[in-house]
């Protein structure tokens, strides 16, 4: 089961409150403004700043 389109439409970056989108592997949510990736574990996005990884990794 993947993340629903409705959930993706309402989620925002917890740091800047900007829009996010799925990465190419569909295993993370990307904030281009903050250059952060929020991991998706067991179809649940982990939207915690402490868990976010830099986009460059």
VENBEL-V166143 format. One record per run of one state. SS is the DSSP state (alpha for helix, beta for strand, coil for the rest). FROM is the first residue (numbers start at 1). TO is the last residue. If there is no record, write none. Layout:
ss->SS from->FROM to->TO
ss->SS from->FROM to->TO
This chain:
ss->coil from->1 to->4
ss->alpha from->5 to->10
ss->coil from->11 to->11
ss->beta from->12 to->12
ss->coil from->13 to->18
ss->beta from->19 to->19
ss->coil from->20 to->20
ss->beta from->21 to->22
ss->coil from->23 to->27
ss->beta from->28 to->31
ss->coil from->32 to->35
ss->beta from->36 to->41
ss->coil from->42 to->43
ss->beta from->44 to->45
ss->coil from->46 to->48
ss->alpha from->49 to->51
ss->coil from->52 to->52
ss->beta from->53 to->54
ss->coil from->55 to->57
